[in-house]
Amino acid sequence: MSLQDEALTPAGGGYDETAYRADAIPEQSYAPQNEMLRGRILETRLPWGSYLGVNPTTYQYSESWFREYQYIGDNYHDYTMINEHRWSKRVDENIGILYRLLRFIFVIYSHGFSFIRTGGGVGGGVIFTGIAVFTFLVGTIGQFFVEEPQFPFVLFGVPIAVATFCGVATLLLKLWEKHELKFYKGNRNWSDDYAFCRRTGMVMTSRGDFPFYEFDPYIEMRVGTQGSQFHSFKVIHRYPHRSPDPLTNNPLEFSFAVDGSIAQLYAVWDMLQRYMDVSQPLPDVPELEPFRHLDPTTKAYDEAGKRGRPATYWRDLYAHSSEEELKALREAHRAEVDGAHWGGRPDLMELSVPNYRETRKGEPEDVNDFGRFPWKAGKFSDRPEATQSVDSHDQQQNDENRR
């Protein structure tokens, strides 16, 4: 029986004593000044708790999961990056160095010189062929200004050769898009040893295993050569002396890539916290739907009717929706993420780390203003103090993403 048709069955077992719960974060030592972060622009540290139940659009309406889900079948549980056990942050591939090099060259050639881009649009092949045609035309016109004009046969061959070169790249790109999953099914394995683990509450790394609550979430800004800003979401270990790297002086950190506005970075932190918090059901996103019945809290939540959706809601939505309909849902969800009230929430970690509030940073009333400062005026506000009565119950809005 394939995973897609498998009936929901009760899950056994529970969680380890170390599992993370937002309402039971233990007291910790002072947060030291991390010299490894000197010189980096960490615009703000995001708050713990106070969930909004909003997921980033990249995960809420994934563009690739359904194709992988259908193709992989029974092995999807171990194949996917995120399941009910772990959110993996590294891929282990069973291939040699030579194969990696050849694949790298293949991808550069097929993706860089194809007439089309992955997902549609004009590729680099159009530009390169256009340059070759322009060179031929310039050479041909130039013959009218010489004493003995000749047809530039050599230049005539340039656009033909370039077009052929790019045409082969286009063919290889189409083959790659059609068969890439066949390769990854047997060779790509998301690591269980380098991951955020829900059932244990631990973050497993090559430097050791550390409790999830020892990591701090930041929005980092980098400035490009033309003055453009690039924002990313980082989760950095708060106690660098406990997680030293014997080879480099780099801090222990993880990145979570999402596209869109800065509010999307807040949303991925909201989702990661709810994923790790065993007092909460798993985030209601397509990639986790096949495993909801395998997680004890989520299973009880769904059986109580709190999810408010069929067990195969996301599978059915993708199976019966056109790409245009899914695109419209993504755009509507982006507006929803941008419209959520991300700013001005208390930080539960202030109750567990003595000097945590002293090291806080303000944030604009509209968090997307981080991408506009200092070129656009905005008002910064401080977060209210956290109290023991702060409610961290699940606030997932199950009806807000319905069709």
VOKEVEX-791792 format. One line per 4 residues: their letters; for each residue x, y, z of C-alpha. Coordinates in steps of 0.05 Angstrom, whole numbers, plus 32768, in hexadecimal, padded with zeros to 4 digits. Layout:
BEGIN
A	X Y Z  ... $
This chain:
BEGIN
MSLQ	8000 8000 8000  801D 8044 7FED  8023 807A 8021  7FEF 80A5 7FFD $
DEAL	7FB9 8070 8007  7FCF 805A 804D  7F98 805E 8081  7FA4 8088 80BF $
TPAG	7FBB 805B 80F8  7FC7 806B 8142  800D 807F 8154  8032 805F 818D $
GGYD	8064 807C 81BD  806B 80C2 81D7  80A0 80F7 81E1  80E2 80F9 8206 $
ETAY	80E8 811F 8247  8113 8151 8223  80DD 8162 81F1  80D1 81AD 81E9 $
RADA	8094 81CF 8206  808C 821A 8203  806A 821B 8248  80A2 81F3 8268 $
IPEQ	80E4 8214 8252  8116 8208 828A  8140 823E 82AA  8183 8249 8286 $
SYAP	81C3 826E 8291  81D2 82B5 827A  81D8 82BF 822F  8221 82D1 8222 $
QNEM	8237 8303 81EE  8246 82DB 81B0  8286 82F8 8192  827C 82CB 8155 $
LRGR	8242 82F8 8140  8269 8338 8142  8263 835E 8100  8223 833C 80EA $
ILET	81E2 8363 80E3  81B0 833E 810E  8175 836D 8109  8149 834D 813D $
RLPW	8141 830F 8168  80FC 82F0 815F  80D1 82DF 819B  80C4 829A 81B9 $
GSYL	807C 8284 81C2  803F 82AE 81B2  8030 8284 8174  8005 82A0 813D $
GVNP	7FFC 825D 811B  8010 8279 80D7  8040 8251 80AB  806E 826E 8075 $
TTYQ	8051 8269 802F  808C 823F 8018  8073 8207 8046  8029 8216 8047 $
YSES	8023 8211 7FFB  8062 81EB 7FE6  806C 81E8 7F9B  8091 81A5 7F99 $
WFRE	8077 8179 7FD1  803D 8158 7FAD  8067 8141 7F72  809A 8123 7FA3 $
YQYI	8062 8105 7FCD  8043 80E1 7F92  8085 80CA 7F75  80A9 80B2 7FB4 $
GDNY	806E 808B 7FCF  807E 805D 800A  80C2 807C 8017  80A7 80C4 801E $
HDYT	80AC 80C3 806A  80F8 80BB 8069  8102 80E0 8028  80E3 8122 803D $
MINE	8108 8158 8063  80D4 815D 809A  80AA 8128 80BB  808C 811D 8100 $
HRWS	80D0 810B 811E  8102 813D 8102  810B 817B 80D7  814C 816A 80B5 $
KRVD	8180 819E 80A2  81B1 8175 807A  81AF 8145 803F  81DA 8107 803F $
ENIG	81E5 80ED 7FF8  8201 80A9 7FE6  822C 80C2 7FAD  8277 80CD 7FA1 $
ILYR	829E 810D 7F98  82A6 8103 7F4C  825B 80F9 7F44  824E 8139 7F6C $
LLRF	827D 815F 7F3E  825E 8144 7EFF  8218 8153 7F18  822D 819A 7F2B $
IFVI	8247 81A5 7EE4  8208 8186 7EC7  81DA 81B3 7EF0  8201 81F2 7EDF $
YSHG	81FF 81E1 7E95  81B6 81CB 7E91  819A 8202 7EBD  81C8 823B 7EA8 $
FSFI	81C6 8232 7E5C  8180 8219 7E51  814E 8242 7E29  811C 823A 7E62 $
RTGG	8121 823F 7EAD  810A 820C 7EE0  80C1 821B 7EED  80BA 8244 7EAD $
GVGG	80D4 8284 7E91  810F 8298 7E65  8151 8277 7E74  8199 828A 7E68 $
GVIF	819B 8268 7E24  8170 829F 7E06  81A2 82D4 7E1D  81DF 82AE 7E04 $
TGIA	81BF 829F 7DC1  81A9 82E7 7DBA  81F0 82FE 7DC6  8209 82CD 7D91 $
VFTF	81D5 82E6 7D5E  81E7 832E 7D6E  8231 831F 7D63  8221 82FF 7D20 $
LVGT	81F7 833B 7D0A  822D 836C 7D1E  8261 8344 7CF8  8234 8340 7CBB $
IGQF	8224 838A 7CBA  826E 8399 7CC3  827D 8377 7C80  825A 83B1 7C5C $
FVEE	8291 83DF 7C74  82CE 83B9 7C5A  82ED 83BA 7C15  82E1 8370 7C06 $
PQFP	82A2 835B 7C2C  829A 8311 7C3A  8263 82EA 7C5B  827A 82DB 7CA3 $
FVLF	8272 8290 7CA2  8298 8289 7CE3  826A 82BA 7D07  822D 8298 7CE7 $
GVPI	8241 8258 7D0B  8244 827A 7D4F  81F8 8282 7D5B  81EC 823C 7D3F $
AVAT	821F 821E 7D6E  8205 8246 7DAA  81BD 8235 7D9A  81CF 81EB 7D95 $
FCGV	81F6 81EE 7DD6  81BB 820E 7DFA  8189 81E0 7DD9  81AD 81A3 7DF6 $
ATLL	81AD 81C5 7E3A  8161 81D0 7E33  8157 8186 7E24  8181 8171 7E5F $
LKLW	815B 81A1 7E8D  8119 8181 7E78  8136 813C 7E86  814F 8154 7EC9 $
EKHE	810B 8170 7EDD  80E9 812F 7EC9  8119 80FE 7EE9  813B 8123 7F23 $
LKFY	810F 8101 7F57  8124 80BD 7F3C  816C 80CE 7F4F  815C 80EC 7F92 $
KGNR	812E 80B3 7FA7  8169 8085 7FAC  81A0 80B5 7FC0  8185 80EF 7FE8 $
NWSD	817B 80E2 8032  8169 8119 8062  8195 810F 809F  8175 80F9 80E1 $
DYAF	81B5 810E 8105  81B5 8157 80F0  816F 816E 80FF  813C 818F 812D $
CRRT	811C 8154 8150  80D4 815C 8169  80CF 811F 8196  810F 812E 81BC $
GMVM	810F 817A 81BA  8158 8177 81A5  817E 8196 816B  81AF 8161 8152 $
TSRG	81EF 817B 8133  8236 8165 8123  824C 818C 8161  821D 8169 8190 $
DFPF	81D4 8169 81A2  81B6 81A7 81C2  8171 81B9 81DD  8146 81E0 81AD $
YEFD	813B 8218 81E0  8186 8228 81DF  8181 8246 819A  816E 828E 818A $
PYIE	8148 82A3 814B  8162 82DF 8125  8153 8305 80E5  8196 8315 80C5 $
MRVG	81A1 834B 8090  81D7 834B 805C  81E5 8387 802F  81F6 837B 7FE6 $
TQGS	8229 83A1 7FBE  81F3 83CE 7FA2  81D6 83DD 7FE6  819D 83AB 7FE1 $
QFHS	8188 8386 8020  8181 833B 8028  815E 831F 8066  8162 82D7 807E $
FKVI	814C 82AF 80BB  8181 8291 80E8  817C 8265 8125  81BD 826D 814D $
HRYP	81D5 8248 818B  81D4 8277 81C6  820E 8257 81EB  824A 8253 81BB $
HRSP	8279 8239 81F0  824F 81F9 81F2  8250 81EF 81A6  8295 8202 818D $
DPLT	82AC 81EF 8148  82F2 81D0 814C  8304 81E7 8105  82E3 822B 80FE $
NNPL	82CC 8264 812A  8285 8261 810D  8248 825F 813B  8219 8224 813A $
EFSF	81DF 823D 8110  81A9 8227 80DF  8186 824B 80A6  813E 8241 8091 $
AVDG	8132 825A 804A  80EF 8278 8038  80DD 82A8 8000  80B6 82E8 8004 $
SIAQ	80B2 831E 8039  80D2 8324 807E  8090 830F 809C  809D 82CB 807C $
LYAV	80DC 82C5 80A8  80B0 82D1 80E6  8081 829B 80CC  80B7 8266 80C4 $
WDML	80CC 8272 810D  8084 826B 8122  807F 822A 80FC  80C1 820F 8117 $
QRYM	80AD 821D 815F  806A 81FA 8156  808C 81C0 8134  80BB 81B7 8170 $
DVSQ	8086 81C5 81A6  8066 8182 81B7  802C 81A5 81D9  8018 81BC 8194 $
PLPD	8001 8193 8158  802F 8190 811C  8029 81CD 80EE  7FF1 81C1 80BC $
VPEL	801B 81C1 807C  801B 8190 8042  805E 816F 8050  8048 815B 8096 $
EPFR	8001 8145 8087  8013 80FC 8078  8033 80F5 80BD  8001 8119 80EA $
HLDP	7FE5 80D7 8104  802B 80C1 8118  8034 80FB 814A  8010 80F1 818C $
TTKA	7FFB 8139 8199  7FE6 8144 8151  7FC0 8103 814F  7F98 8116 818D $
YDEA	7F8C 815C 8171  7F71 8141 812F  7F47 810B 814F  7F26 8140 817B $
GKRG	7F10 8163 813C  7F3A 81A1 8149  7F5D 81A0 8106  7F1C 81A9 80E2 $
RPAT	7F35 818A 80A1  7F34 8145 8081  7F71 811A 808D  7F86 8122 8044 $
YWRD	7F75 816B 803C  7FB6 8182 801D  7FBE 8144 7FF1  7F78 814E 7FD5 $
LYAH	7F82 8199 7FCC  7FC0 8190 7FA2  7FA2 8156 7F7B  7F64 817D 7F66 $
SSEE	7F80 81C4 7F5E  7F9F 81E2 7F20  7FE2 8206 7F24  7FBE 8248 7F1A $
ELKA	7F91 8239 7F56  7FCC 8226 7F82  7FF1 8265 7F6C  7FB5 828F 7F81 $
LREA	7FB4 826C 7FC5  7FFE 827B 7FCE  7FF5 82C4 7FC0  7FBA 82C9 7FEF $
HRAE	7FE3 82A7 8025  801D 82D6 801B  7FEE 8310 8029  7FD6 82EC 8067 $
VDGA	801D 82E3 8081  802D 832C 8074  7FED 8342 8097  7FFA 831A 80D7 $
HWGG	800D 8341 8116  8054 8328 811F  806E 8363 8147  8063 8375 8190 $
RPDL	805F 832F 81AD  807F 831B 81EF  80BB 82EC 81F0  80B3 82AF 821D $
MELS	80FE 82A3 8220  8105 82E1 824C  80E8 82B7 8285  811F 8283 827F $
VPNY	815F 82A9 826C  8170 82DF 82A0  818D 8314 8271  8162 8303 8235 $
RETR	8138 8342 8237  8176 836E 823E  8190 8356 81FB  814E 835E 81D5 $
KGEP	8146 838B 8199  810A 83B4 8183  80E3 83A6 8144  80B7 83D0 8117 $
EDVN	806C 83CD 811F  806A 83AE 80D9  80A3 837C 80D8  80AA 8383 808C $
DFGR	80C6 83C9 809A  8107 83A6 80AB  8110 83A3 805F  8104 83EE 8058 $
FPWK	812F 840D 808F  8152 843C 808F  8139 8454 804C  80F0 8456 8063 $
AGKF	80DB 8471 80A6  80B9 8442 80D6  80A9 843C 811F  80CC 840A 814C $
SDRP	80A9 83ED 8187  80C0 83C4 81C3  80A3 8381 81D6  8079 837B 8215 $
EATQ	8098 8354 824E  8089 830A 8250  8061 82EF 828B  8052 82A9 82A4 $
SVDS	800B 82B1 828C  801F 82B9 8243  7FF4 8289 821C  8017 825C 81EA $
HDQQ	7FDC 8232 81D6  7FD5 821E 818E  7FB6 8254 8163  7FB5 8231 8120 $
QNDE	7F7D 824E 80F6  7F64 8211 80D2  7F32 8235 80A7  7F5D 826E 808E $
NRR	7F7F 8245 8058  7F42 8221 803E  7F30 8228 7FF6 $
